[in-house]
Amino acid sequence: MSIIEFSNVSYKDILHDITGHFKEGRITTFVGPSGAGKTTCLKHINGLLSPDSGEIFFRGENIRNMDMIELRKKIGMAFQSAPMIGGTVYDNINLPKAIFNESLDKAYATELLDGVDLGDIPLDQDIRSLSGGEKSRISIARTLVNQPEVLLLDEITSSLDYRMVKEVERMIIKLQRKHDVTVIWITHDLDQARRVSDDMWFLRKGELIEFGDASFIDESSNPLVQKFVEGEEL
């Protein structure tokens, strides 16, 4: 069953007539060369950007007609840079609540930390003392505060070492299975995409070239897909 659908979506000179869908409860990766429009696509999904033409639907409802605050509670996003605010671990996890002058239950905050394999870190620890990998996990935990149905990930492991990359991959897969959340993940690493994906979208120069079960990336007869897999310039 599709949870998000793009219908003839175009945006500036970046996206061109994109039509495709994302299946519920699966991990879909965006792959393709730099400048393909992957991040721009991702930002359209939770309303950070709006298409110049075409429509995007969440559970059959046009997101243009949805309250953006409610949409972003249902569709959370974690960025590559894992931006943190000054203060404690709790301050950072609590941020989605603090925006609305609310407070996250500390027991639930601890549960979220445990879910991203940081259960041994005190809530009152200074955020500046954490490593880059730990901050990436905090960013993901923070995204889960509102119990989203969809989790958007923008190259969240690109600045991490290989050991930490594998740990974050394992953690995301565990979270996806535990919460049955739909994950849409941009990665520049094709091997990573193969490891984590149920489905894939392959984009090039703002066009959706092919999408579907992740196996297509190594089985496609499309010469553009084949060149990308072989590491040739596109």
C-alpha positions, -999 to 999 in steps of 0.1 A, spaced: 0 0 0 13 35 -9 17 60 19 31 89 -3 26 96 -39 41 121 -63 20 130 -93 38 149 -122 58 170 -97 81 197 -111 100 223 -92 121 252 -107 148 236 -129 155 209 -103 126 184 -105 109 174 -138 75 157 -139 81 131 -112 55 105 -107 61 77 -82 51 63 -49 65 50 -16 51 18 1 41 19 37 62 2 63 93 -1 41 127 15 37 131 33 4 164 49 -5 170 77 -30 201 70 -51 217 88 -80 245 112 -89 251 145 -72 226 171 -84 199 146 -92 173 163 -70 172 138 -41 172 164 -12 147 186 -31 124 156 -34 128 148 3 119 184 13 87 182 -7 75 153 12 70 172 45 61 205 30 95 223 33 91 230 -4 60 231 -26 59 220 -63 55 245 -90 32 220 -107 19 185 -99 7 172 -65 19 152 -36 -4 130 -15 -1 116 20 -25 87 26 -45 100 -3 -48 136 9 -31 164 -10 -5 178 13 -13 213 1 -46 210 20 -30 197 52 -20 217 83 18 219 80 24 215 118 3 183 118 20 171 86 55 175 101 44 156 132 35 127 110 65 131 87 98 136 107 131 146 92 167 141 103 194 160 86 230 152 76 245 178 99 225 167 130 222 203 143 220 205 181 211 234 204 231 243 234 222 226 267 217 190 277 207 158 259 172 162 272 170 198 259 178 185 224 153 156 225 127 178 240 130 204 212 99 193 192 78 198 224 95 229 236 85 247 203 49 244 215 58 252 252 53 215 261 76 191 279 85 155 269 81 130 297 116 121 309 108 84 311 98 85 274 129 105 266 150 78 282 131 52 262 139 71 230 175 72 239 175 34 245 159 29 211 189 45 194 213 26 216 222 55 239 204 43 270 236 47 291 238 85 284 222 107 312 195 131 301 214 159 319 247 153 300 260 184 281 253 179 244 288 192 235 304 162 251 289 138 226 306 124 195 293 131 159 278 96 158 260 101 191 246 134 179 233 117 148 215 92 170 201 121 192 188 137 160 170 105 151 156 101 186 144 137 185 126 130 152 107 102 169 93 123 197 60 129 178 58 92 168 59 99 131 45 76 105 73 85 80 110 92 88 130 112 63 168 108 65 191 130 45 226 114 42 227 110 80 258 87 80 279 106 54 303 121 80 307 90 102 334 64 101 326 29 87 320 13 121 296 39 132 279 38 98 271 1 102 258 8 138 235 35 126 222 13 98 215 -15 122 197 10 145 175 24 118 165 -11 106 156 -20 142 136 12 147 118 7 115 107 -28 124 98 -19 160 77 11 151 66 0 116 76 35 104 81 42 67 117 53 61 128 74 31 166 77 31 190 96 9 224 80 6 253 87 -17 266 52 -9 252 25 -32 265 -3 -11 247 12 19 215 14 -2 218 -22 -11 222 -32 26 193 -12 40 167 -9 12 134 -26 5 128 -2 -24 148 24 -43 142 55 -63 169 63 -89 171 99 -99 192 118 -125 191 155 -134 158 159 -117 141 130 -134 129 98 -118 145 72 -140 133 40 -123 118 30 -89 106 -2 -72 120 -32 -54 156 -25 -46 168 -55 -67 162 -34 -98 194 -15 -92 215 -45 -102 190 -60 -126 179 -30 -147 183 -30 -184 182 9 -184 217 21 -196 216 50 -172 211 27 -142 238 4 -155 263 33 -159 256 45 -123 261 11 -109 294 8 -128 305 42 -115 305 60 -148 298 97 -152 262 106 -157 
